[in-house]
């Protein structure tokens, strides 16, 4: 009997070790105890979710019971949601309603977050503010040296995001100054650039989509944001399916799972079928082995492989531009996309085949030579992108040694580039087999 008990003990230890490997329960931490108490006061029923730290995703929520497809993961009452209605019913409301030209719903939410964080202990939203990230990894927060290491299309969008936040700050200064009667300190100190950047990132990375009717006191930008305390601890996985929305009957924002989840595992939701570039741009993270991910080929890269002496080159480029075949050209887990191959086929047309371009855009074959040349050029482009990605990964390794302060941001770009490399190597393998088949 003793032996059997010992074996059970070992089994128990193994089980404990496994749950530790899955995630470490953090619900005993004071900030989460306070958050749960605060949510309960607003009508949130304690669910089967517990805050936990996970090896792969960091902070998230684990379930204390197995979930089946069709189960409600979380149901968060309207009173727990932070929306523009929350902002208008606060002391900021009257100032927002008076201000002309009207502020955007986004700026109203940013202003509220900054003001509440500044209020500290006296803010009714303190238990939520205390669990929000202190820093973010959206491109808006990245140093120019890090942004330079991003793939070209993403680099451009990252620079645009940075400029957009800077412009929002510049154009909001007069509005922030108008709030001076509400603050003992100078509004210039309270509403500084880093405070706005933090608030903007909080909204951009954490809000759920919830349509609100337009109000005259706001500009015409869509009012579709809601911050959802506790619910926003749920991490993303491209491999799960969920249904989410505001339930008018229960007056709660609800998420249902279409997947199973074992007891003590992390509960994951899907933010949408986004590729890694979009995930990094909008949320500041990258998903490993993301089935939606792809590597983009810029028009410049594409055209490098075609002779400027081709008399029809200009006409071919015009055709591709007019039919929107110079954007969204990609390599994915299944090789070059149909759009990329189509663009390559048009550019590979011989003079005597040029009249066939319409058929190619519709998916027809012009000639075996044309097909073969398009595949061979795709392989060359793929190889070029592999080498370029490997070169950037070497640069990142060197920077990680020299710039200690940039390590977390560099690790993020390194992960994106490593995922790109996996996709490109898979595409190269597929193209090699296709080229062998057509040789």
BELLINMO-V319638 format. One record per run of one state. SS is the DSSP state (@ for helix, = for strand, . for the rest). FROM is the first residue (numbers start at 0). TO is the last residue. Records with the same first field share a line. If there is no record, write none. Layout:
SS->FROM-TO, FROM-TO
//
This chain:
.->0-0, 22-22, 25-28, 41-47, 54-56, 63-65, 67-70, 82-82, 88-91, 98-101, 103-103, 122-124, 129-137, 141-142, 147-150, 178-178, 182-185, 190-191, 206-206, 209-216, 218-223, 228-229, 233-233, 236-240, 247-250, 257-259, 261-264, 266-266, 269-274, 283-293, 297-297, 303-311, 322-327, 332-333, 336-336, 347-349, 361-366, 402-402, 438-438
@->1-21, 29-40, 77-79, 83-87, 92-97, 104-121, 125-128, 138-140, 143-146, 151-177, 179-181, 186-189, 192-205, 230-232, 275-282, 298-302, 312-321, 337-346, 350-360, 367-401, 403-437
=->23-24, 48-53, 57-62, 66-66, 71-76, 80-81, 102-102, 207-208, 217-217, 224-227, 234-235, 241-246, 251-256, 260-260, 265-265, 267-268, 294-296, 328-331, 334-335
//
